[in-house]
Amino acid sequence: MKLFSFFLIPFLLFAAPFKVASYNVENLFDAVYNGTEYEEFIPGRHNWNRRMAERKLDHTAEVLCDLDADIVGLQEVENANVFEQLRTRLKRVGCGYRYGAITHKQGAPIQVALLSRFPIRSVREIQVSYSPRVRNILEVDVYVDGQDLKVFVNHWKSKSRKGYESKRIAYARALKRRIDAMPSDKAYILLGDLNTDYDAYLTLPKRLNDTGGKTGLNHLLKTVENDELLTPENIRPLQRSHVDLWTQLPYSNRWSHRFYGHKSTLDHILLPASMFDGKGIDYVNGSFGVFKADYLFTKKGYINSWQIKGAKHTGKGYSDHLPIYALFDTKPFVHTAKYMPPKPVSGTIEMLYQKEKLDVPVDLKHAVVVLKRGRYAVLKQHPNGRGIFVFGAARGLEEGSVYTLRVQEIHTYKGLKEITAMVKLKEEGTETLAPYYSTLNTLWQNEVVRNITGIYKRGYLYTKGKKIPLYFKNRVLTPPNGSKLKIAYAHIGYYKRLQLVVYSRKDFTVLE
């Protein structure tokens, strides 16, 4: 009886749901010179030394311990040497992983790796290109509760430095070849930093679109069908398609990376139909999430990435990515409408003013861009209708153009109604903007006014008997008191009160 109990313990240990995660650890380098390091991680330069490397290991181990996943795919690990140092560190602090694997791409500055508490049966590398800058994909077979599970760890080309979509398609194509060679009911997980958003088919920047709008994630790995993202309810087993688990979260929670205020979903967990079929290992519905420990954020709410200041490492921070995770089980997947993405509805800007938040996305047809400055814009649907402000989500829009837009999030900031997340569904052409501008006779929030002349004094514009608060978005542009100004374009914004907002130097002239 005692012998039976002894053998039963390992099985019971993992009979409960297990956690699979992905984490880009942001340049986990050692302090040994190999000749392939990034400039800032060459030992002896930029304050990168053994002490700094140890600090980076400590911080990475801290996150992994708190994340407490049973299988973790890692990106941006320099080599097997630092990977084994990380495993040693994790074991020392009581968070050990008995099994591990890492790629060995010759000449590559960084690799991808996998930590596992389950036995690893086999490891192989999928070569995407001979170039050392094109990382291999790690394929690992793991044995879980008497079931075989295959995990693919990825780190695709970023969008920086000529990161055209064709370069990410190369990774997707290599993956697809391998997947097509496997049985259709094979249990597997695709994870990693794919350097693309879950809705790239709608948001791919024009400057990177060298593929006619086709994306590696959405089109080759088939996370989209008929311009709609796939869910566990509509995925087709024989189509080699995948569910991107980002669709299980509300729009406001769909991000694991933030660059200059722009939230993105670069990290992914993709699942085939076999992970929802009630056989073997299945996904636990609603379990996908982003690991957001308090220490992973600065006091200002930014991601607490590894800090290099004045070209020197400070020993502070963690990574510029947040870990993502999901639970899996040998119990059958349970379908529920609770975790299905909401269906969009058609609406108007006037409708948005009646809501504090959106329960479902709203599609705005004939949205005219009346003003566009950087990541900000003002939209109207018709000349006599209400305008609305787009905060931080206006990339890809052009002033004077007309679109069908899907609004995903709205917010009210100090009295100003804002669209904070949206995607472009369709380009409808262009409009003459003159009828869409307003005048100072009727001061409405989120209108655009033109060609105003007045005197600037202590934050106010004096014009035609009116005294109107005037705010310069770039405070360096604020003119001296007493200046006579001609304002070509201004947004009627709101910050505790109505005010005119000037965004750039080209929007005004100092006359005297």
MARTIFI-563551 format. One record per residue (C-alpha): residue in one letter; residue number from 1; x, y, z. Coordinates in steps of 0.5 Angstrom, whole numbers. Example, Ala and Ser with C-alpha at 12.3 -4.5 7.8 and 13.67 -1.06 7.14 Angstrom:
PT  aa    i      X      Y      Z
PT   A    1     25     -9     16
PT   S    2     27     -2     14
This chain:
PT  aa    i      X      Y      Z
PT   M    1      0      0      0
PT   K    2      6      5      2
PT   L    3      9      3     -5
PT   F    4      2      5     -9
PT   S    5      2     11     -5
PT   F    6      9     13     -7
PT   F    7      8     12    -14
PT   L    8      1     16    -14
PT   I    9      4     22    -11
PT   P   10      7     25    -18
PT   F   11      1     24    -22
PT   L   12     -3     27    -17
PT   L   13      2     33    -17
PT   F   14      0     35    -24
PT   A   15     -7     32    -24
PT   A   16    -10     39    -23
PT   P   17    -10     45    -28
PT   F   18     -3     47    -30
PT   K   19     -1     54    -32
PT   V   20      3     55    -39
PT   A   21      6     62    -40
PT   S   22     10     66    -44
PT   Y   23     15     72    -42
PT   N   24     20     76    -46
PT   V   25     25     77    -41
PT   E   26     29     83    -45
PT   N   27     36     82    -46
PT   L   28     38     76    -41
PT   F   29     45     77    -42
PT   D   30     51     74    -38
PT   A   31     58     77    -37
PT   V   32     62     73    -41
PT   Y   33     64     76    -48
PT   N   34     62     72    -54
PT   G   35     63     77    -60
PT   T   36     55     77    -61
PT   E   37     53     81    -56
PT   Y   38     49     87    -57
PT   E   39     53     94    -56
PT   E   40     50     95    -49
PT   F   41     51     88    -46
PT   I   42     59     88    -48
PT   P   43     62     86    -41
PT   G   44     66     92    -39
PT   R   45     62     97    -43
PT   H   46     56    101    -41
PT   N   47     57     99    -33
PT   W   48     55     92    -36
PT   N   49     59     87    -31
PT   R   50     58     81    -27
PT   R   51     54     85    -22
PT   M   52     49     87    -27
PT   A   53     48     81    -30
PT   E   54     47     78    -23
PT   R   55     42     83    -21
PT   K   56     38     82    -28
PT   L   57     38     74    -26
PT   D   58     35     76    -20
PT   H   59     30     80    -22
PT   T   60     28     75    -28
PT   A   61     28     70    -23
PT   E   62     23     74    -18
PT   V   63     18     75    -24
PT   L   64     18     67    -26
PT   C   65     17     65    -18
PT   D   66     11     69    -17
PT   L   67      9     67    -24
PT   D   68      9     60    -22
PT   A   69      8     57    -29
PT   D   70      9     50    -30
PT   I   71     11     51    -37
PT   V   72     14     58    -39
PT   G   73     17     60    -46
PT   L   74     22     65    -46
PT   Q   75     25     70    -51
PT   E   76     31     74    -51
PT   V   77     36     69    -47
PT   E   78     43     70    -50
PT   N   79     45     63    -49
PT   A   80     45     56    -46
PT   N   81     50     59    -41
PT   V   82     46     64    -38
PT   F   83     40     60    -39
PT   E   84     43     55    -34
PT   Q   85     45     60    -29
PT   L   86     37     62    -29
PT   R   87     35     55    -28
PT   T   88     40     55    -22
PT   R   89     38     61    -19
PT   L   90     31     59    -19
PT   K   91     33     52    -16
PT   R   92     36     56    -11
PT   V   93     30     60     -9
PT   G   94     25     54     -9
PT   C   95     22     55    -16
PT   G   96     26     50    -20
PT   Y   97     25     47    -26
PT   R   98     27     40    -27
PT   Y   99     27     41    -35
PT   G  100     29     46    -40
PT   A  101     31     47    -47
PT   I  102     34     53    -51
PT   T  103     36     54    -59
PT   H  104     43     55    -61
PT   K  105     42     59    -67
PT   Q  106     50     60    -69
PT   G  107     51     68    -69
PT   A  108     45     70    -66
PT   P  109     45     75    -60
PT   I  110     39     72    -57
PT   Q  111     35     65    -57
PT   V  112     29     63    -54
PT   A  113     28     58    -49
PT   L  114     23     53    -45
PT   L  115     23     52    -38
PT   S  116     18     46    -36
PT   R  117     16     42    -29
PT   F  118     14     36    -34
PT   P  119     19     31    -37
PT   I  120     21     34    -44
PT   R  121     21     28    -49
PT   S  122     24     31    -55
PT   V  123     27     38    -58
PT   R  124     28     41    -65
PT   E  125     29     47    -68
PT   I  126     26     50    -74
PT   Q  127     30     54    -78
PT   V  128     27     60    -81
PT   S  129     33     63    -85
PT   Y  130     40     62    -85
PT   S  131     41     69    -83
PT   P  132     44     70    -75
PT   R  133     39     75    -74
PT   V  134     33     71    -76
PT   R  135     32     67    -70
PT   N  136     30     59    -70
PT   I  137     23     57    -67
PT   L  138     24     52    -61
PT   E  139     19     46    -62
PT   V  140     19     42    -55
PT   D  141     15     35    -54
PT   V  142     13     35    -46
PT   Y  143      9     29    -43
PT   V  144      4     32    -38
PT   D  145     -1     27    -34
PT   G  146      0     21    -39
PT   Q  147     -1     26    -45
PT   D  148      4     29    -50
PT   L  149      4     36    -51
PT   K  150      8     40    -56
PT   V  151     10     47    -55
PT   F  152     13     52    -60
PT   V  153     17     58    -57
PT   N  154     17     64    -62
PT   H  155     21     71    -63
PT   W  156     19     74    -69
PT   K  157     22     80    -73
PT   S  158     20     87    -69
PT   K  159     17     92    -73
PT   S  160     23     97    -72
PT   R  161     29     97    -77
PT   K  162     25     95    -83
PT   G  163     21     90    -80
PT   Y  164     16     89    -86
PT   E  165     11     84    -85
PT   S  166     14     80    -90
PT   K  167     19     78    -85
PT   R  168     14     76    -80
PT   I  169     11     72    -85
PT   A  170     17     68    -86
PT   Y  171     16     65    -79
PT   A  172      9     64    -80
PT   R  173     10     60    -86
PT   A  174     16     56    -83
PT   L  175     11     54    -77
PT   K  176      5     53    -82
PT   R  177     10     48    -86
PT   R  178     11     44    -79
PT   I  179      4     44    -77
PT   D  180      1     42    -84
PT   A  181      6     36    -83
PT   M  182      2     34    -76
PT   P  183     -4     30    -75
PT   S  184    -10     34    -75
PT   D  185    -12     32    -67
PT   K  186     -5     34    -65
PT   A  187     -5     38    -58
PT   Y  188      0     44    -59
PT   I  189      1     51    -56
PT   L  190      4     56    -60
PT   L  191      7     62    -56
PT   G  192     12     68    -56
PT   D  193     13     75    -58
PT   L  194     11     75    -65
PT   N  195     12     82    -65
PT   T  196      5     83    -68
PT   D  197     -2     85    -66
PT   Y  198     -8     80    -65
PT   D  199    -12     85    -70
PT   A  200     -6     86    -75
PT   Y  201    -10     85    -81
PT   L  202    -14     92    -79
PT   T  203     -8     95    -76
PT   L  204     -2     94    -80
PT   P  205      2    100    -81
PT   K  206      2    102    -88
PT   R  207     10    103    -88
PT   L  208     11     96    -86
PT   N  209      5     93    -91
PT   D  210      9     90    -97
PT   T  211      5     84    -97
PT   G  212     -2     87   -100
PT   G  213     -5     87    -93
PT   K  214     -3     79    -91
PT   T  215     -1     78    -84
PT   G  216      3     72    -82
PT   L  217     -1     72    -75
PT   N  218     -8     73    -78
PT   H  219     -8     70    -85
PT   L  220     -2     64    -85
PT   L  221     -4     62    -78
PT   K  222    -11     63    -79
PT   T  223    -14     67    -73
PT   V  224    -19     70    -78
PT   E  225    -24     68    -82
PT   N  226    -29     73    -86
PT   D  227    -25     79    -83
PT   E  228    -27     76    -76
PT   L  229    -23     74    -71
PT   L  230    -24     66    -69
PT   T  231    -26     64    -62
PT   P  232    -27     57    -59
PT   E  233    -34     57    -62
PT   N  234    -33     58    -69
PT   I  235    -26     55    -70
PT   R  236    -26     49    -75
PT   P  237    -22     43    -74
PT   L  238    -20     41    -81
PT   Q  239    -18     48    -83
PT   R  240    -11     49    -79
PT   S  241    -14     55    -76
PT   H  242    -12     58    -69
PT   V  243    -15     62    -63
PT   D  244    -11     68    -61
PT   L  245    -13     68    -53
PT   W  246    -13     76    -53
PT   T  247    -20     75    -56
PT   Q  248    -22     73    -49
PT   L  249    -20     79    -45
PT   P  250    -24     86    -45
PT   Y  251    -21     91    -50
PT   S  252    -18     95    -44
PT   N  253    -14     89    -42
PT   R  254    -11     87    -48
PT   W  255     -4     89    -48
PT   S  256      3     86    -45
PT   H  257      7     92    -48
PT   R  258      7     99    -48
PT   F  259     12    104    -52
PT   Y  260     11    111    -52
PT   G  261      4    110    -49
PT   H  262      2    106    -55
PT   K  263     -1     99    -52
PT   S  264      0     93    -56
PT   T  265     -1     85    -56
PT   L  266      6     83    -58
PT   D  267      6     77    -54
PT   H  268      1     71    -56
PT   I  269     -2     64    -54
PT   L  270     -5     61    -60
PT   L  271     -9     54    -60
PT   P  272    -11     50    -65
PT   A  273    -18     46    -65
PT   S  274    -15     40    -61
PT   M  275    -15     44    -55
PT   F  276    -22     45    -55
PT   D  277    -25     38    -57
PT   G  278    -26     35    -50
PT   K  279    -20     30    -52
PT   G  280    -14     30    -48
PT   I  281    -11     36    -46
PT   D  282    -16     42    -47
PT   Y  283    -16     50    -45
PT   V  284    -19     52    -39
PT   N  285    -24     57    -41
PT   G  286    -23     64    -39
PT   S  287    -16     63    -36
PT   F  288    -12     67    -40
PT   G  289     -9     73    -37
PT   V  290     -3     78    -36
PT   F  291      1     78    -30
PT   K  292      1     85    -27
PT   A  293      5     84    -21
PT   D  294      5     91    -18
PT   Y  295     13     92    -18
PT   L  296     13     91    -26
PT   F  297     10     98    -26
PT   T  298     13    105    -24
PT   K  299     10    110    -20
PT   K  300      7    113    -26
PT   G  301      4    107    -29
PT   Y  302      9    105    -34
PT   I  303     12     98    -35
PT   N  304     18     98    -30
PT   S  305     23     95    -36
PT   W  306     30     94    -35
PT   Q  307     33    101    -34
PT   I  308     39    104    -38
PT   K  309     40    111    -37
PT   G  310     46    116    -39
PT   A  311     48    109    -43
PT   K  312     49    106    -37
PT   H  313     46    100    -34
PT   T  314     43    102    -27
PT   G  315     41     95    -24
PT   K  316     34     97    -24
PT   G  317     27     94    -27
PT   Y  318     25     88    -30
PT   S  319     23     87    -37
PT   D  320     19     92    -43
PT   H  321     14     86    -43
PT   L  322      9     83    -38
PT   P  323      8     75    -38
PT   I  324      2     72    -41
PT   Y  325     -1     66    -38
PT   A  326     -7     61    -39
PT   L  327     -9     54    -36
PT   F  328    -10     47    -39
PT   D  329    -13     41    -36
PT   T  330    -14     34    -38
PT   K  331    -22     35    -37
PT   P  332    -26     37    -43
PT   F  333    -26     45    -45
PT   V  334    -33     48    -43
PT   H  335    -36     53    -48
PT   T  336    -39     59    -45
PT   A  337    -42     65    -48
PT   K  338    -39     69    -42
PT   Y  339    -32     69    -45
PT   M  340    -34     70    -53
PT   P  341    -32     77    -56
PT   P  342    -38     82    -56
PT   K  343    -41     83    -63
PT   P  344    -40     90    -65
PT   V  345    -46     95    -66
PT   S  346    -47    101    -71
PT   G  347    -47    107    -68
PT   T  348    -46    115    -68
PT   I  349    -42    120    -64
PT   E  350    -48    123    -61
PT   M  351    -49    116    -58
PT   L  352    -42    115    -55
PT   Y  353    -43    122    -51
PT   Q  354    -49    118    -48
PT   K  355    -44    113    -45
PT   E  356    -39    112    -40
PT   K  357    -36    106    -42
PT   L  358    -37    101    -48
PT   D  359    -40     94    -47
PT   V  360    -40     92    -54
PT   P  361    -35     96    -60
PT   V  362    -39    101    -64
PT   D  363    -38    102    -71
PT   L  364    -38    109    -74
PT   K  365    -39    110    -81
PT   H  366    -37    116    -85
PT   A  367    -32    119    -80
PT   V  368    -29    125    -82
PT   V  369    -22    127    -80
PT   V  370    -23    134    -79
PT   L  371    -16    135    -75
PT   K  372    -10    130    -74
PT   R  373     -4    132    -70
PT   G  374      1    126    -69
PT   R  375     -3    121    -65
PT   Y  376     -9    126    -64
PT   A  377    -15    127    -68
PT   V  378    -22    130    -68
PT   L  379    -28    126    -72
PT   K  380    -34    128    -74
PT   Q  381    -40    124    -78
PT   H  382    -43    130    -81
PT   P  383    -42    138    -81
PT   N  384    -48    140    -76
PT   G  385    -46    134    -72
PT   R  386    -42    133    -65
PT   G  387    -35    132    -66
PT   I  388    -31    127    -61
PT   F  389    -23    127    -59
PT   V  390    -19    121    -61
PT   F  391    -13    121    -56
PT   G  392     -7    116    -57
PT   A  393    -11    112    -62
PT   A  394    -10    116    -69
PT   R  395     -5    113    -72
PT   G  396     -6    111    -79
PT   L  397    -11    116    -80
PT   E  398    -10    122    -85
PT   E  399    -14    129    -84
PT   G  400    -19    130    -89
PT   S  401    -20    123    -90
PT   V  402    -27    119    -89
PT   Y  403    -27    112    -85
PT   T  404    -31    107    -82
PT   L  405    -28    106    -75
PT   R  406    -29    101    -70
PT   V  407    -29    104    -63
PT   Q  408    -27     99    -58
PT   E  409    -26    104    -52
PT   I  410    -28    111    -49
PT   H  411    -26    115    -43
PT   T  412    -28    122    -40
PT   Y  413    -22    126    -38
PT   K  414    -23    132    -34
PT   G  415    -30    133    -38
PT   L  416    -27    131    -45
PT   K  417    -30    126    -48
PT   E  418    -25    121    -52
PT   I  419    -24    115    -56
PT   T  420    -18    111    -53
PT   A  421    -18    105    -57
PT   M  422    -21    104    -64
PT   V  423    -19    100    -71
PT   K  424    -20    102    -78
PT   L  425    -25     98    -82
PT   K  426    -25    101    -89
PT   E  427    -23    108    -92
PT   E  428    -29    111    -95
PT   G  429    -25    117    -99
PT   T  430    -24    124    -98
PT   E  431    -29    130    -96
PT   T  432    -28    138    -96
PT   L  433    -27    140    -89
PT   A  434    -29    147    -89
PT   P  435    -37    145    -87
PT   Y  436    -34    141    -81
PT   Y  437    -30    147    -78
PT   S  438    -34    151    -73
PT   T  439    -34    159    -70
PT   L  440    -33    162    -64
PT   N  441    -40    164    -63
PT   T  442    -42    157    -61
PT   L  443    -37    154    -57
PT   W  444    -38    146    -57
PT   Q  445    -33    141    -54
PT   N  446    -29    138    -59
PT   E  447    -30    142    -65
PT   V  448    -24    145    -69
PT   V  449    -24    153    -71
PT   R  450    -20    156    -76
PT   N  451    -16    163    -77
PT   I  452    -17    167    -71
PT   T  453    -13    173    -69
PT   G  454    -12    176    -62
PT   I  455     -8    178    -56
PT   Y  456     -5    172    -52
PT   K  457     -4    174    -44
PT   R  458     -3    170    -39
PT   G  459     -6    163    -42
PT   Y  460    -12    167    -45
PT   L  461    -13    169    -52
PT   Y  462    -17    176    -52
PT   T  463    -21    176    -59
PT   K  464    -27    180    -61
PT   G  465    -29    182    -54
PT   K  466    -28    174    -52
PT   K  467    -23    172    -47
PT   I  468    -22    164    -48
PT   P  469    -17    160    -45
PT   L  470    -11    158    -49
PT   Y  471     -7    152    -48
PT   F  472     -1    150    -52
PT   K  473      0    142    -53
PT   N  474      8    143    -53
PT   R  475      9    149    -48
PT   V  476     16    151    -51
PT   L  477     11    154    -56
PT   T  478      8    158    -51
PT   P  479      9    166    -54
PT   P  480     11    172    -50
PT   N  481      5    175    -46
PT   G  482      2    181    -51
PT   S  483      4    177    -57
PT   K  484     -1    178    -63
PT   L  485     -3    171    -66
PT   K  486     -6    169    -72
PT   I  487     -9    162    -70
PT   A  488    -10    157    -76
PT   Y  489    -12    151    -73
PT   A  490    -15    150    -66
PT   H  491    -19    144    -62
PT   I  492    -24    146    -57
PT   G  493    -22    142    -52
PT   Y  494    -24    141    -44
PT   Y  495    -20    141    -38
PT   K  496    -24    143    -32
PT   R  497    -27    148    -37
PT   L  498    -27    150    -45
PT   Q  499    -21    152    -48
PT   L  500    -17    152    -54
PT   V  501    -12    147    -56
PT   V  502     -6    149    -61
PT   Y  503     -2    142    -62
PT   S  504      4    145    -67
PT   R  505      8    150    -69
PT   K  506      5    150    -76
PT   D  507     -2    152    -73
PT   F  508     -1    159    -71
PT   T  509      3    165    -73
PT   V  510      6    171    -68
PT   L  511      4    177    -72
PT   E  512      8    182    -67
